[in-house]
Amino acid sequence: MIELRDLTKRYGDKTAVDGLSFTVRPGTVTGFLGPNGAGKSTTMRMVLGLDAPTRGDVRIEGKHYGELKEPLNSIGALLEAKGVHGGRSAYNHLLCMAQSNGIPERRVGEVLEMVGLHDVARKRPKGFSLGMGQRLGIASALLGDPRILMFDEPVNGLDPEGIHWIRTLMQHLAREGRTVFVSSHLMSEMAQTAEHLIVIGQGKLLADTSMSQFIAENSRTHVRVRTPEPQRLLDVLTTEGLRPAAGAQGALEVDGGDAARIGELAAAHRIVLHELSPQRASLEEAFMRLTAQSVEYHGHAPGGVQAPPEGAQVAPGAPQPPPEGPQAPPGGTQAPPGAPQAPPPGGQQAPPPGDPQGPPPEGPGWGEDWQRRRRR
Ligand SMILES: Nc1ncnc2c1ncn2[C@@H]1O[C@H](COP(=O)(O)OP(=O)(O)OP(=O)(O)O)[C@@H](O)[C@H]1O
């Protein structure tokens, strides 16, 4: 279990994380969503003690990260991989981590097998593709067989087979009773993987709810109807108190409509239907609607991007989206200039003693120092 209470992080006058309180529970995959710059990575770094909170508290199974006796047995993490620590072979990289954390060597072979890197175990990660680097980071996270796993954008760089593999792995780990906390920009992927969602925008909590509840609360459902006699059908539906509106390509869209009732009304009035289909909103649509006002960095697609549909329900307390105007899709937003770079895979792990290649020492403030150096 990961528990955040009023967790806040300021960088100068920028509030990256703003009073977050939520609990990530075991036995389920919890997705962590937010537009670019929402504060997801900063939150994850504070969980691992890589950044110190300005205010508030985060605990892993009731303890701060620094108080964990065997951190790799409690929590394994993959932070967003932008570079791979390349000095040693993949096997030796994991072996060093295992030895400095009292983990038996046989576990190194096991995790390499699990992530599909067994054949390249003796190769140096600097020659690895982004996807292979991700797999090595995931192997690092799994090394201590931890009860909690935290992944920042784990499917980055993975091919479809790799994406399917990580999805299955996360669901399997959750079914074993572990806590799995994962951020991703790929909404379709998140929709298939997570059962629970934490959504943040500009550092604030926007939603903490089940996937199905989130979609139901933040999007509209409607029925799409096509007929060669749209005006007649429009009149019939309006008379019956339904709210049809013109949809794309000549279709009618009936908000909150009941497909069976619409079909029966059409039949009773001998109106031919070419289509009668209930439309279920996607996670992406619900996400864009909820976070519309929290998007910090807007991209501009040629010709504009569709705003979320009118009439959608927004969760109580959530910011209302603007009535009109283009919204950038989450995946299409610009990265902020000078945006923070993440440490290499397995970056939260302590380096082996005396290892000159290892990452800088961990502890509060490490993340900020490391990022300052990266930006230079
Ligand atoms: N070390 C830092 N110094 C100054 N500002 C920072 C630092 N780290 C993060 N920020 C700022 O804090 C905000 C939150 O950043 P963070 O990387 O946590 O967001 P994110 O949700 O992970 O974004 P993305 O999805 O783009 O990775 C951003 O505005 C970012 O520019």
The ligand as an ORCA input file, in Angstrom:
! r2SCAN-3c Opt
* xyz 0 1
  N      13.480     19.721    -10.754
  C      12.530     20.554    -11.179
  N      12.713     21.876    -11.153
  C      11.758     22.731    -11.566
  N      10.540     22.348    -12.034
  C      10.293     21.039    -12.087
  C      11.262     20.066    -11.668
  N      10.719     18.834    -11.825
  C       9.478     19.032    -12.324
  N       9.232     20.353    -12.490
  C       7.981     20.946    -12.977
  O       6.933     20.411    -12.201
  C       5.803     20.125    -13.020
  C       5.443     18.658    -12.890
  O       6.413     17.889    -13.606
  P       6.373     16.302    -13.698
  O       7.540     15.864    -14.522
  O       6.225     15.727    -12.358
  O       5.008     16.069    -14.498
  P       4.496     14.766    -15.237
  O       3.038     14.680    -14.923
  O       5.335     13.591    -14.900
  O       4.689     15.168    -16.749
  P       4.967     14.258    -18.041
  O       3.699     13.500    -18.281
  O       5.228     15.276    -19.106
  O       6.142     13.381    -17.754
  C       6.165     20.551    -14.415
  O       5.685     21.848    -14.642
  C       7.669     20.529    -14.412
  O       8.202     21.432    -15.342
*
